[in-house]
Amino acid sequence: MRSKEIRLLRTPSATRSPRLRPAAFLLVTAALAFTSSACSSSGGDGGTGDPPSVPLADVCGGGARLSDVVGPATWLQPGNQTSKGCKFPTDKHVNVKGVRVVEIDRFDETGKGATGNYYVEEGCGTDIGPYSGMTVYAPGFSPPDLRLATGDVVDVLGNLTEFPGPTSGGFPDCRTLPEIGGTMAFRFELGPEINPVTIPVVDLKSYEGARQWLGMLVRVENLKIATDASESSGRYTAAIDVGGGISAGDVPYISNELFDLKNDGPELKEGTTFESVTGIITYFYGFKLAPRSAADFVP
């Protein structure tokens, strides 16, 4: 994930405030309804009568979908460990409509007062496939007092950045983390029950395979822990067994980015196998699967 320490000062404190429902909810509710019947002078009876019902504009919005604005990283340079001379794409303005909040990172694993990201994916009458998720970093809100919750459908207006890593040391091989910085506007509520997308564990073995699921809620079946969990600076992680043939830096991990995995999660010992583990796919130098609670682990 985007390191919470990198841009802590830009994170609005409002993201930890109690949730409020803005008046915009009433407007969205109205938009979900069809236009009411009215008198017509053009009917066959020459007078009164109900005209054909005509729906309002698409309740999901007519803007871009996530899969329209993000895709494979064609600028990769495998073997370029220092990422020198990379031709990263420039930032671009995006107006993404009808995406669903699948998780809000409110867990401060480092103990430094950092707040995290919003994770969104397609959720408004759209099939969920590759490149249907996104990290939204330190967003503003419209209206300003908007407080979002998991399951809310929103529009996101801002800039899409392919973040190449901190200036102190970029990601290797010209890799990037796609994320949107901008404003989130409430559209309507679908509720917190969200079905994850099931992906094979082999997709986590490479940048190209895992990138397509970034920011999305996924389920990985038959997941095996490769090494005992360890802790460093508050980050508690355990390596995932994806087979051999990859460098140490490419090994994916289960992480405590979204809840207190060390104290509230299952024991993560080398060789432990789970029927499935559900979580958000994140990236920061390497890929991680971030469960939301102990319930995301199925023994």
C-alpha positions in Angstrom: 0.0 0.0 0.0 1.0 3.6 -0.2 3.2 4.2 2.8 1.1 6.1 5.4 4.1 8.0 6.6 5.0 9.4 3.1 2.2 12.0 3.0 0.7 11.9 6.5 0.4 15.7 6.6 -2.0 15.7 3.6 -4.5 13.2 5.2 -7.6 15.1 6.4 -8.5 14.5 10.0 -12.1 14.3 9.0 -11.7 10.7 7.9 -11.8 9.5 11.5 -14.9 11.6 12.4 -18.3 9.9 13.1 -20.2 9.2 10.0 -22.9 11.7 9.0 -25.5 11.4 6.3 -25.6 14.5 4.1 -28.7 15.9 2.5 -27.2 14.6 -0.8 -28.7 11.2 0.2 -32.2 12.5 -0.5 -31.1 13.7 -3.9 -29.6 10.4 -4.8 -32.7 8.5 -3.5 -34.8 10.7 -5.8 -32.5 9.9 -8.7 -33.1 6.2 -8.3 -36.8 6.6 -9.0 -38.5 6.8 -12.4 -40.2 10.0 -13.5 -43.7 10.2 -12.3 -46.7 10.0 -14.5 -48.1 13.2 -16.0 -51.0 14.4 -18.2 -50.4 14.2 -21.9 -52.1 16.1 -24.6 -50.6 13.9 -27.3 -52.4 10.6 -26.3 -54.8 8.9 -28.6 -57.7 10.0 -26.6 -56.8 13.6 -27.2 -56.7 14.5 -23.5 -55.6 12.9 -20.3 -53.6 9.8 -19.8 -50.2 8.6 -18.6 -47.3 9.0 -21.0 -44.7 6.2 -21.3 -42.4 6.0 -18.2 -39.0 7.4 -19.0 -36.2 6.8 -16.5 -33.9 9.6 -15.4 -30.2 9.5 -16.3 -28.2 6.4 -15.5 -28.2 6.2 -11.7 -24.6 4.9 -11.9 -23.4 7.9 -13.8 -22.2 8.3 -17.4 -18.5 8.7 -16.7 -15.6 6.4 -17.0 -15.3 3.0 -15.2 -12.1 2.0 -13.4 -11.1 -0.5 -16.1 -11.3 2.4 -18.6 -8.6 4.4 -16.8 -6.1 1.7 -15.5 -4.6 -1.3 -17.2 -1.4 -3.3 -17.7 1.9 -1.4 -17.0 3.4 -1.2 -20.5 6.3 0.8 -19.2 7.9 -1.9 -17.1 11.6 -2.7 -17.5 12.3 -6.0 -15.9 15.9 -6.1 -14.5 16.1 -2.4 -14.1 16.5 -2.5 -10.3 17.2 1.2 -9.9 14.4 2.2 -12.3 16.7 4.6 -14.0 15.4 6.2 -17.2 11.8 4.9 -16.7 9.2 6.4 -19.0 6.3 6.6 -16.5 2.9 7.8 -17.7 2.0 11.4 -16.8 -0.9 12.1 -14.4 -4.3 12.3 -16.0 -7.6 13.8 -15.0 -10.3 11.2 -14.4 -14.0 11.3 -13.6 -14.9 7.8 -12.4 -18.6 7.1 -11.8 -20.4 4.5 -9.7 -17.6 2.9 -7.8 -18.2 1.1 -4.5 -16.2 1.6 -1.3 -15.0 -1.9 -0.3 -12.8 -0.9 2.6 -11.5 2.1 4.5 -8.2 1.8 6.2 -8.7 3.1 9.8 -6.1 0.9 11.5 -2.9 2.7 12.7 -0.5 -0.3 12.7 2.6 1.9 13.2 1.2 3.8 16.2 2.2 7.1 14.7 -1.3 8.5 14.1 -1.3 7.8 10.4 -4.6 7.3 8.6 -4.9 5.2 5.5 -6.5 4.8 2.1 -9.9 4.2 0.6 -10.3 1.2 -1.6 -12.9 1.2 -4.2 -14.0 -1.2 -7.0 -16.7 -1.4 -9.6 -20.0 -2.0 -7.9 -22.8 -0.4 -9.8 -24.2 -2.9 -12.2 -20.8 -3.8 -13.6 -19.2 -7.2 -13.8 -16.1 -7.4 -11.5 -13.0 -8.4 -13.5 -9.3 -7.4 -13.7 -8.5 -3.7 -13.2 -11.8 -3.0 -11.5 -10.2 -1.7 -8.3 -8.3 1.4 -7.2 -6.6 3.0 -4.2 -8.0 6.5 -3.4 -5.4 8.4 -1.5 -6.3 11.1 1.1 -9.5 12.2 -0.7 -11.6 15.3 -0.2 -15.3 15.0 0.0 -18.4 16.6 -1.6 -20.1 17.9 0.4 -17.2 18.6 2.8 -19.1 17.0 5.8 -19.6 13.7 3.9 -18.6 10.6 5.9 -18.5 7.4 3.8 -18.9 3.8 4.9 -18.2 0.4 3.4 -20.8 -0.3 0.7 -21.4 3.3 -0.4 -21.4 4.0 -4.1 -19.5 7.2 -5.0 -18.1 9.2 -7.9 -14.4 10.1 -7.8 -13.1 13.2 -9.6 -9.4 13.9 -9.6 -6.0 12.8 -11.0 -4.8 9.3 -11.6 -1.1 8.9 -10.7 1.2 6.0 -11.4 3.2 6.5 -8.2 6.8 5.2 -8.8 7.8 5.1 -5.1 9.3 7.5 -2.6 12.1 9.9 -3.7 14.4 8.1 -1.3 14.1 5.0 -3.4 11.7 4.1 -6.2 10.1 0.8 -6.9 12.3 -1.6 -9.0 11.8 -2.5 -12.6 9.8 0.8 -13.3 6.9 -0.5 -11.3 4.2 1.9 -10.1 1.2 2.0 -7.8 -1.9 3.4 -9.5 -3.9 5.7 -7.3 -6.4 8.5 -7.5 -6.2 11.7 -5.5 -9.2 13.9 -5.6 -12.8 14.3 -4.4 -15.3 11.6 -3.6 -19.0 12.4 -3.9 -21.8 10.2 -2.5 -24.2 8.6 -5.0 -26.2 5.9 -3.0 -25.8 3.1 -0.6 -25.6 -0.7 -1.4 -24.7 -2.0 2.1 -21.6 -3.5 3.6 -22.0 -7.1 2.3 -19.5 -7.3 -0.6 -18.6 -10.5 -2.4 -14.9 -10.9 -3.0 -13.4 -12.0 -6.3 -11.7 -15.4 -6.2 -8.2 -15.4 -7.7 -5.5 -18.1 -7.9 -2.6 -17.7 -5.6 -0.2 -17.8 -8.6 -1.5 -14.4 -9.6 0.4 -13.0 -6.6 3.7 -14.4 -7.9 4.4 -11.6 -10.3 3.8 -7.9 -10.6 1.9 -8.3 -13.8 -0.4 -10.9 -12.3 -1.1 -9.1 -9.0 -1.4 -5.6 -10.4 -4.8 -6.4 -12.1 -6.3 -7.0 -8.6 -4.9 -3.9 -6.8 -7.4 -2.2 -4.5 -9.9 -5.0 -4.8 -11.4 -7.4 -2.3 -10.2 -10.8 -3.3 -10.4 -14.4 -1.9 -7.3 -16.6 -2.3 -8.0 -20.3 -1.8 -5.7 -23.0 -0.5 -3.3 -20.4 0.9 -0.2 -21.6 2.7 2.0 -19.6 5.0 5.7 -19.8 3.9 7.4 -18.4 7.0 6.4 -17.6 10.6 4.9 -14.1 11.0 7.2 -11.4 12.1 6.9 -7.8 13.2 8.9 -4.7 12.2 8.0 -1.1 13.2 4.4 -2.2 13.9 4.0 -4.0 10.6 3.1 -7.6 11.2 3.4 -9.8 8.1 3.7 -13.5 7.0 5.0 -14.7 3.7 2.6 -16.5 1.3 3.8 -19.6 -0.4 3.5 -19.1 -4.1 6.1 -21.7 -5.2 9.7 -21.1 -6.2 11.3 -19.2 -9.0 10.9 -15.6 -7.6 13.2 -13.2 -5.8 12.9 -12.5 -2.1 11.6 -9.0 -3.0 8.7 -10.4 -5.0 7.4 -12.7 -2.3 3.8 -11.6 -1.3 2.7 -11.3 2.3 -0.3 -11.3 4.5 -0.2 -8.0 6.4 -1.9 -6.1 9.3 -2.7 -3.0 7.3 -6.4 -3.1 8.1 -6.8 -4.7 11.5 -4.7 -6.0 14.5 -3.7 -9.2 12.9 -1.1 -10.0 15.5 -3.4 -9.9 18.5 -6.8 -10.6 16.9 -6.0 -12.8 14.0 -5.1 -16.5 13.7 -1.6 -17.8 14.4 0.5 -17.6 11.3 3.1 -20.3 11.4 5.2 -21.8 8.6 3.2 -24.5 6.9 -0.2 -23.4 8.1 -2.8 -23.8 5.3 -6.1 -22.0 5.1 -9.0 -23.0 2.9 -9.2 -19.4 1.9 -8.1 -15.9 3.0 -9.9 -12.8 2.0 -8.5 -9.3 1.9 -7.5 -6.2 -0.1 -4.6 -6.4 -2.5 -2.1 -3.6 -1.8 1.4 -2.7 -3.1 4.4 -1.0 -1.7 7.7 -2.5 -3.0 5.9 -5.8 -2.8 2.3 -7.1 -2.9 0.3 -7.8 0.2 -3.0 -9.4 1.0 -4.6 -7.3 3.8 -7.5 -9.1 5.6 -10.1 -6.9 7.3 -10.8 -9.1 10.4 -10.2 -12.6 11.7 -13.4 -13.6 9.9 -11.5 -13.3 6.6 -9.5 -16.5 7.5 -11.2 -19.8 6.8 -9.2 -22.7 8.3 
